[in-house]
Amino acid sequence: MSGEEMQGWTVKMTTPSVLAMVTVFSMIPGGVLSDMRGTQGLEAQQLAQGSTHLHRRLKRGWIWKQLFVPEEDPTPRVIGKLKSDSDRGEFTIKYILSGEGAGDVFEIDEYSGEIRTLKKLDREEKAFYVLQAQAINRRSNEPEEPQSEFIIKVQDINDNVPQFQNEPYVSSIPEMCPTGTTVAQVTATDADDPMFGNNAKLIYSILHGEPYFSVEPKTGIIVTSWRNMDREAREKYLVVVQVKDMLGLSGGYSASTTVTVTLIDVNDNGPTFQHHMYTFAVPEDADLGTTVGRIMADDADIGINARMVYSLEDLEESSTFTIQTDPKTQEGVVLLAKPLDYENKRRYVMAAEAVNDPVDTSFLPLHEFMDRTTLKIVVDDVDEPPVFVTSVYEWKVPENAAVGTVVGSVSARDTDTVNNPIRYSIDKRSDTTKAFKIDPNNGTITVAKALDRETANWHNVTVEAKETTQNHLSSSVVVFIKELDINDNVPRLARDYQPYICEGTQAGELIQLLSAVDPDDPAEGHHFYFSMIPEKSINPNFTIRDNQDNTAGIMARRSTFTRKDRTQYLLPVVVTDSGSPALSSTSTLTISVCSCHPVGHCPTGGVEALALSMGVSLQTLLGLLVCLVTLTVLSILMLMVRRHRRKQQEGLEVEVKELELPETVSQKVLYYGEGRCGGEDLDFCQPVVPLRTHPRRRERKLRREDIRASIRMSFLREESHVIGPEDEAFRQFILDRLAEADEDPYVAPFDCLRTYAYEGSGSPTGSLSSLESSSLELEPDQPVSNTRSSLVRLTPWFGAQDEDTIF
């Protein structure tokens, strides 16, 4: 066998059977070895001579033991020996070892070729080592043999404990599951060589958890081995599983793990009441929705399997109470659904039922998922306030009802068995006007004062009923009293109308649209009638047309309205309602005549409107204003001149006393005849007593104020706008002035120029003063005393004609 063939055979032998411990190569016989050495020597000579004819390969001669080393052996030992055929025992061959672990893990004796271990080996760390061996001639330092590669294999021993993976193990299965239901699978590993002996052969077993669970020895799958495991009896199990190597034989290693198994709940239990009867008490004045009590049906299941629905039986009594399920506690909450009355019913008895929702008939029959119990509810008596027969009272009373008229009666009663007496009263805050009063004993309400629907048409009166017992419980009710309307208010025009008519208005044109109001409120609604005051003659200027819709129009009857003729017309308008009895009122409208703008607008403000209201033109009014200002300035100047003259008179008073006046002149100035004036040659009346300077001029001022007041009174009179000698105010003014002149010795003669100075110029009769009587042209045979007979009537103011001023 050549050296390469031997080496190849050796490599193959490095993977012997797991049962073989040591394999020894067979030694070659001596004769054969000699032949091999001879052949080898011949081949060496031929190679040295450079022969090119080589018929066979050189054989490498190694003599050694098979190289195996057990792991975990701490003792250095010889594990093999290398020996070349050239080695004659003369120590001429040097053995060299190289490769994995050479010098560190393994060493070789360079003389003998023995290979030794230097430390213990761990197969799990490194299973084999690849090394190279070489034999060198010490003398020539040439290789005796070609370098050869071999393997040192670490032989496995059972030095590792099995380890469980993926710990901890937790599993859950439904309760009542059948036998053989898979619970979980445990897995363990062993680091030993699974190909060498039984070191890594594992087997599983149950240490704790039987007889409920079992495990398959080779796979580690845990299954149930007990029928109908009940969660309500036991919910959690701890299963201890053991694993062993060496197929469980003695001398092997083992490990254990715990599997936590939880049973999942299923609906295999129905609700059950712990009591056959539940008793509750509730006061009769409890509010609706009050919790009367709670009942509970026990269910051994949990979660959705323990959910239940409660109901009450007996429809008549269950309508007073209802029951609901508390979603958190699964209790049945009994609630009050209707008011209670101790005097009518004092006890309620009903049946309550609890049913699982949902149910699972695969575990129990349907009737076992429900249970029943009895409820007894007792009503407690409570002292209650009085109760009115009606919750709201509504009455009607006419607004002209006399004091003491009965409006209505309220009634309340004590619902308690004692039936206490009750007294009635009106809440003062609801009847601030004190229009009504109530009889405290029988609740009769009467009118206490006169009513007026136009002031308040509704009265909301609160009546209180109070028990006379110590508790003084009370209750109240609202009484609505409506005042019925009667026709006690006259209709009136809707507003203060100020109609006007434009110059040039044609007959039949609408001047003003009228409407009316009435505080009354008849049931059929208002209907007003408009008319003028009925007279014998028809109004020639205006007429009123009733539109039959509570409005009326003032229409013009003619077309000749001018401000020169008249500036204002008074038109009485009668408004009548449709009440029973019918009432009416008369309003007088002042219709002004004005010069309207082109658009038909009559000015109502400013200087022009003032002029129109006074019956004069704008130019005349402006002239009067200018004159008034001029007179004011002249009066101031005259006052200043008068004061200046008064100072001069005080300085010349002595000289004046020394002057001698003619007798006739002094008599005319200083004396006045008592009965009448003198002859025609006298220019002045002769007074009986000398004139004195009046200490004050207050009467003159008063007279002027009286004149103005009299004139204003005449303007305000509705029946006439004309002031003249026949006017009552005018005559009274003349008589008052005459009386003052007769009684006051300091006043100038009544028949003088000052008294009639206000007449002005232009009077056809001339002056009435006697100071100018000499200028009158009298008939020769007519006496002076008859001069008054020639007087004529004063012309009316404003140049108006004598006519009816109403229309």
Secondary structure, 3 states (H helix, E strand, C coil): CCHHHHHHHHHHCCCCCCCCCCCCCCCCCHHHHHHHHHHHHHHHHHHHCCCCCCCCCCCCCECCCCCEEECCCCCCCEEEECCECCCCCCCCEEEEEEECCECCCEEECCCCCEEEECCCCCCCCCCEEEEEEEEEECCCCCECCCCEEEEEEEECCCCCCCEECCCCEEEEEECCCCCCCEEEECCEECCCCCCCCCCCCCEEEEEECCCCEEECCCCCEEEECCCCCCCCCCCEEEEEEEEECHHHCCCCCEEEEEEEEEEECCCCCCCEECCCEEEEEEECCCCCCCEEEEECEECCCCHHHHCEEEEECCHHHHCCEEEEECCCCCCEEEEECCCCCCCCCCEEEEEEEEEECCCCCCCCCHHHHEEEEEEEEEEECCCCCCEECCCEEEEEEECCCCCCCEEEECCEECCCCCCCCEEEEECCCCCCCCCEEECCCCCEEEECCCCCCCCCCEEEEEEEEEECCCCCCEEEEEEEEEEECCCCCCCEECCCCCCEEECCCCCCCEEEEEEEECCCCCCCCCCCEEECCCCCCCCCCEEEEECCCCEEEEEECCCCCCCCCCCEEEEEEEEECCCCCCCEEEEEEEEEEECCCCCCCCCCCHHHHHHHHHCCCHHHHHHHHHHHHHHHHHHHHHHHHHHHHHHHHHHCHHHHHHCCCCHHHHHHHHCCCCCCCCCCCCCCCCCCCCCCCCCCCHHHHHHHHHHHHHHHHHHHCCCCCCCCCCCHHHHHHHHHHHHHHHHCCCCCCCCCCCCCHHHCCCCCCCCCCHHHHHHCCCCCCCCHHHHHHHCCCCCCHHHCCCCCCCC
